[in-house]
């Protein structure tokens, strides 16, 4: 199968709600991306030290929420394969909240649901626009996950603490 599509056509969706929607891309290109994702699930890998970080939080009686841009069935696939679902007290995604994570309204809606304390909340993300939205909502402790992909170089940050791996956050 050959797709007649340009990078420009794909990139015009970057930063939109559709960017993270496998359903959107399936309809756009007419290909079965969910089937492909399921067949390559063996490639899903946790970032180094993720379990150590989650165990540290759990040992210290911290509530742990996964806040993601991924669709629910994508989250289910990743978490069931990686075996870390039991660590989370809740999982929230932009599809259920109906706003993208980089939008202020996402954080307003999430706060009504989770009722976290801005002064005691740590939020880690691999995108600065999302961290900026979280900051604008009042979350005090923000960290850029600089090494978001094992195949790519670490990202630099314009104003956020940076961690290549989650164990760097553990005191």
C-alpha positions as CSV (number, residue, x, y, z in Angstrom):
1,X,0.0,0.0,0.0
2,X,1.3,3.4,-0.9
3,X,-0.2,6.5,0.8
4,X,-0.3,9.7,-1.2
5,X,0.3,12.1,1.7
6,X,2.9,14.8,2.5
7,X,4.7,15.5,5.8
8,X,3.1,19.0,5.6
9,X,-0.3,17.4,5.6
10,X,0.5,15.4,8.6
11,X,2.3,18.2,10.5
12,X,-0.6,20.6,10.2
13,X,-2.3,18.5,12.9
14,X,0.5,18.7,15.3
15,X,-0.6,20.3,18.6
16,X,-4.3,19.6,17.8
17,X,-6.6,17.2,19.6
18,X,-6.5,14.9,16.6
19,X,-2.7,14.5,16.7
20,X,-3.0,11.9,19.5
21,X,-6.0,10.2,18.0
22,X,-5.3,6.8,16.4
23,X,-9.0,6.8,15.3
24,X,-8.5,10.1,13.5
25,X,-5.4,8.8,11.6
26,X,-7.2,5.6,10.7
27,X,-10.0,7.5,9.1
28,X,-7.7,10.0,7.5
29,X,-5.5,7.3,5.8
30,X,-7.8,4.4,5.6
31,X,-5.4,2.0,7.4
32,X,-5.8,-0.2,10.4
33,X,-3.5,1.4,12.9
34,X,-5.0,-0.3,15.9
35,X,-4.2,-3.7,14.4
36,X,-0.6,-2.5,13.7
37,X,-0.2,-1.2,17.2
38,X,-1.4,-4.4,18.7
39,X,1.0,-6.5,16.5
40,X,4.0,-4.4,17.5
41,X,3.1,-4.2,21.2
42,X,6.3,-6.2,22.0
43,X,8.2,-2.9,21.2
44,X,6.5,-1.1,24.1
45,X,9.2,-0.5,26.7
46,X,9.2,1.4,30.0
47,X,11.6,4.2,30.4
48,X,14.6,3.3,32.6
49,X,13.8,3.6,36.4
50,X,10.1,4.1,35.9
51,X,9.2,1.3,38.3
52,X,11.7,2.5,40.8
53,X,10.1,5.9,40.7
54,X,6.6,4.5,41.1
55,X,7.6,2.3,44.0
56,X,9.2,5.3,45.7
57,X,6.0,7.3,45.4
58,X,3.9,4.4,46.6
59,X,6.2,3.8,49.6
60,X,5.8,7.4,50.5
61,X,2.0,7.2,50.3
62,X,1.7,9.5,47.3
63,X,-1.3,9.4,45.1
64,X,-0.2,8.6,41.5
65,X,-2.3,9.6,38.5
66,X,-1.5,9.1,34.9
67,X,-2.5,12.1,32.8
68,X,-2.1,11.4,29.2
69,X,-3.0,12.5,25.7
70,X,-3.4,8.9,24.6
71,X,-6.7,7.3,23.8
72,X,-8.1,4.9,26.4
73,X,-7.5,1.7,24.4
74,X,-3.9,2.9,23.6
75,X,-3.3,3.4,27.4
76,X,-4.8,0.0,28.1
77,X,-2.5,-1.6,25.6
78,X,0.6,0.1,27.0
79,X,-0.2,-0.4,30.6
80,X,-1.3,-4.0,30.3
81,X,1.9,-4.8,28.4
82,X,4.2,-2.9,30.8
83,X,2.5,-4.2,33.9
84,X,2.4,-0.9,35.7
85,X,-1.3,-0.3,35.9
86,X,-1.6,-1.3,39.6
87,X,0.6,1.7,40.6
88,X,-2.0,4.3,39.5
89,X,-4.8,5.7,41.6
90,X,-6.4,7.0,38.5
91,X,-5.9,7.4,34.8
92,X,-7.1,10.6,33.0
93,X,-6.9,11.3,29.3
94,X,-7.7,14.2,27.0
95,X,-10.4,12.2,25.2
96,X,-12.5,11.7,28.3
97,X,-11.9,15.3,29.5
98,X,-12.6,16.5,25.9
99,X,-9.8,19.0,25.8
100,X,-6.1,18.7,24.8
101,X,-3.6,18.6,27.7
102,X,-1.9,21.8,26.5
103,X,-5.2,23.7,26.9
104,X,-6.1,25.6,30.1
105,X,-9.6,24.1,30.2
106,X,-8.1,20.6,30.4
107,X,-6.5,21.5,33.7
108,X,-9.6,23.2,35.0
109,X,-11.7,20.1,34.3
110,X,-9.0,17.7,35.7
111,X,-8.8,19.7,38.9
112,X,-12.6,19.3,39.4
113,X,-12.2,15.5,39.0
114,X,-9.0,14.8,40.9
115,X,-9.0,17.7,43.4
116,X,-5.2,17.8,43.8
117,X,-3.4,20.4,45.8
118,X,-1.4,22.7,43.4
119,X,1.1,23.4,46.2
120,X,1.9,19.7,46.7
121,X,1.5,18.3,43.2
122,X,4.4,17.1,41.0
123,X,3.7,16.9,37.3
124,X,6.1,15.4,34.8
125,X,5.6,15.6,31.0
126,X,7.7,15.4,27.9
127,X,6.1,18.6,26.3
128,X,6.8,22.1,27.4
129,X,3.4,23.4,26.0
130,X,1.7,21.0,28.4
131,X,3.9,22.0,31.3
132,X,3.1,25.6,30.5
133,X,-0.6,24.9,30.7
134,X,-0.1,23.0,34.0
135,X,1.9,25.9,35.3
136,X,-0.8,28.4,34.3
137,X,-3.3,26.3,36.2
138,X,-1.2,26.7,39.3
139,X,0.7,23.4,39.6
140,X,3.9,24.2,41.5
141,X,6.3,21.4,40.8
142,X,6.9,20.8,37.1
143,X,9.6,18.7,35.4
144,X,10.3,18.1,31.7
145,X,10.9,14.5,30.9
146,X,13.8,15.3,28.6
147,X,14.6,11.8,27.4
148,X,11.1,11.0,26.1
149,X,12.2,8.6,23.4
150,X,15.2,6.2,23.7
151,X,16.0,6.7,20.0
152,X,16.1,10.5,20.2
153,X,18.4,13.0,21.9
154,X,17.2,14.6,25.2
155,X,15.3,17.8,24.9
156,X,16.5,21.1,26.3
157,X,14.1,23.2,28.4
158,X,13.2,26.8,28.5
159,X,12.4,27.3,32.1
160,X,11.6,23.9,33.6
161,X,13.6,21.5,35.6
162,X,14.7,18.6,33.4
163,X,15.1,14.9,34.1
164,X,16.4,12.4,31.6
165,X,15.1,9.5,33.7
166,X,12.5,9.5,36.6
167,X,15.0,8.4,39.2
168,X,16.7,11.8,39.0
169,X,13.6,13.2,40.7
170,X,13.9,10.8,43.7
171,X,15.7,12.6,46.6
